[in-house]
Structure formats: C-alpha cells, structure tokens
Amino acid sequence: MADSIELSIVMPCLNEADTLASCIRQARVGLERSGVRGEIIVADNGSTDGSPAIAAREGARVVPVRKKGYGNALRGGIEAACGRYIVMGDADESYDFGEAGNFVAKLREGFDLVQGCRLPAGGGKVLPGAMPLSHRWLGNPMFSLMARHMFAAPIHDVYCGLRGFSKELYQRLELQCEGMEFATEMIIKASLHGAHIAEIPITLRPDGRKAHAPHLRTIRDGWRTLRFFLVFSPRWLFLFPGFLLALLGAAGYAVALPGLNIGGVTFDAHTLLFSSLAILMGYQSILFAILAKTFAVNEGLLPKDPHLDRFFKVIYLERGLALGALAFLAGLSLLAAAVWQWKTVRFGHLDYAVTMRWVIPGVTLTALGFQTILSGFFVSILGMKRPPASAVTEED
C-alpha cells in the first residue's frame, strides 16, 4: 500500500481543534478531485486540545512529534510520509487543500518544488483580513525580493506555507531549521542546489482559529528570517561589504598619501588612519567570507561553488603564505624606515605629516600580511575532508 501512494498531504498541528477537521476534509476532496492515490498526515506537535483525536476521527494518520517547533513538526510528518510527492500546508483554514491536484500536476511535469503564491505579484489573491498589511506590503515582498536577488529563487511569496515538492528533493536538501525559518530554508537551499522551481497562484483566506492567536510573531520571525538569509549568504554578509570597505580605504589612500587638496579640503595623515581602518575591516570581512563559505560547503550546508574552487586553484596555501609574508615584510620595512628617520633626528621630534605616511601604511601592511598567513592555515584546516566512518578501522 505504501509503495502505491503518490501524494502525502502533511499538516503541522499545535492545538488546531477549531480548523483541523475542515482542513482534512478539504485535503480529502483534493485527493478525490485529482485522482491521486494519497494519504493525509497530521504531524502533531504536542496538542492539548484534542486535535490528535479529531485527526484520527477524520481518517488522517497522526504522527506525534515530540520536539517543539514548526520545522520539527513538518520534518516529522514529511519523514513519516509514504508518498513520492509531498504537499504541506498549515491547518488553520487559510489554505485550500482542495487545490492539491494543481501542485501534483506541476510536480509530474518534472518540477522539484512548486511554491504557492498568495500575493498579486505572482498572480495570487489575499482575501480581506487574511494577512496583516505590514506582512503583505512590506515584510513578505521585501524578503521575497531578497530571495530572488541573493539566491536567484524564482518566487514572489517566500512565506507561503502551501507548497509541493518531491520526497527526493527533501532528502537531498537536508533541512536543519526547527522553527518558522524551515519554509524559507527549503526555498533557499532548493535554489542553491539547482532544483527546478515553479510557482502557482493561490488564494489566502482568513485564519479560522478562534481559540488562540496565530503562531507567527512578526518581529521575532522577521528577524529570524533575515538572520537566516545572511548566514546562508557569505557573499552578501561578508564579501560585498568587505569589498566596499576595501575600495573606500584604497580611495582614501589615493588622496591622502600625496596630500591632495580637493575643493578646499586637505587629505592628510588622519585620512590615512581612517582609510587603513576601512582596509583592515574590509579585508577581515573578505577573509570571513572565504572561511564561512569553505566551512559551509564542507559541512554540506551549502552546495559546492565553482567560484570557490577556482579561487583555491589560484590562491592555494603556499601561494597565500608567500603573499602574506611579502606584505608582512613590506610593512616591517616601512616601519624600519620610520624608525631610521627617528634616529636621524637623534630620537627627537618628528614631522608627523611625513613620518605617518611611512608608519600608517607599514602598520597596515604588517597586519594584512599577518592576517593572510593565519587565515591561510585556518582555511586549509577547514578544507580538510573527514574520512567516512566506514573508512576508519582500528588496528589490532
């Protein structure tokens, strides 16, 4: 029987007695309309209002999930599912599970993930009172735009919880999030892994629950989404800001080293100090991007990146150490020249406008060289592959 099931409809549940029965009936209608052989799973996350009994009475399979969290509930239900395809959605009457056949049709066409879209930008519709204005016009469009630009995800409603996907894709993505970020993690990882993603319009209805407020918390869940976006994109979190700071620092050096006067403004030693700070922070940020990406790829959090592979073919450990040593020695040479100037005046007063043009670049180059040497060893450690458990044997 399990082998013949094509679709599993999975609903996470935490005290959904007001709406659960209605959602299960809608799901049954969706299965009948589409002619798909399927099952309905309620992943119960510790309900105390009789929701599991309601689900069993309505003919759904109840999967108890002890570990709290929206993502944990969904993972428990999906992993227990027998279907080749999964359609997941919240059990609060905001989604019409009768539309399950539309998702299956797209999945049968070869798409790995079919995302529902409630917003007009993707052809969807939001009924009056179904979504707070701040979510509809600010939070959701902003995060959806970020997902499109940061991860090339072809979607317009990143928060839509009604979606379909193949069980094979779910297993390949190795999703980790335990809370509300689970839904966005799926989209981001699917896009990064090159999955075929489609989007279909749906209608969002008002939440039918009366016994308790919605589980979503605007500020908390918005921050968690932003945090997740940044953590999963070393490029946007570290690399781009690092390059910007480094360029600003280089521009500062270009006007401060020769002491240019532009528009009545003289750029001198203090500009050099600010520029050195920007360069050091920018370079540190770039190094963090390389370290974070290396770690994420080796741990399977992110897929392999050909750009990173090409970078390491050009800048490998020995070459990085050589570049770091050259910068370090160049910096020490400038500092030695400054000390020599001090010696020529018998260690008396110096012309700081002159000597600081030796000291500040010297300090900066020395620090950059030292950072490069240490980071070269560290990234090599991160890049080491751990042998599989089966390859590790004990010697007699």
Sequence and secondary structure as in RCSB ss.txt:
>XXXX:A:sequence
MADSIELSIVMPCLNEADTLASCIRQARVGLERSGVRGEIIVADNGSTDGSPAIAAREGARVVPVRKKGYGNALR
GGIEAACGRYIVMGDADESYDFGEAGNFVAKLREGFDLVQGCRLPAGGGKVLPGAMPLSHRWLGNPMFSLMARHM
FAAPIHDVYCGLRGFSKELYQRLELQCEGMEFATEMIIKASLHGAHIAEIPITLRPDGRKAHAPHLRTIRDGWRT
LRFFLVFSPRWLFLFPGFLLALLGAAGYAVALPGLNIGGVTFDAHTLLFSSLAILMGYQSILFAILAKTFAVNEG
LLPKDPHLDRFFKVIYLERGLALGALAFLAGLSLLAAAVWQWKTVRFGHLDYAVTMRWVIPGVTLTALGFQTILS
GFFVSILGMKRPPASAVTEED
>XXXX:A:secstr
 GGG  EEEEEEESS TTTHHHHHHHHHHHHHHHT  EEEEEEESS SSSHHHHHHHTT EEEE  S SHHHHHH
HHHHH   SEEEE  SSSSS GGGHHHHHHHHHTT SEEEEE SGGGT EE TTSS HHIIIIIHHHHHHHHHHH
H    S TT   EEEEHHHHHHHT    STTHHHHHHHHHHHTT  EEEEE EE      SS  S  HHHHHHHH
HHHHHHT HIIIIIHHHHHHHHHHHHHHHHHTTT EETTEE  HHHHHHHHHHHHHHHHHHHHHHHHHHHHHHTT
SS   HHHHHHHHHS HHHHHHHHHHHHHHHHHHHHHHHHHHHHTTT    HHHHHHHHHHHHHHHHHHHHHHHH
HHHHHHHT     GGG     
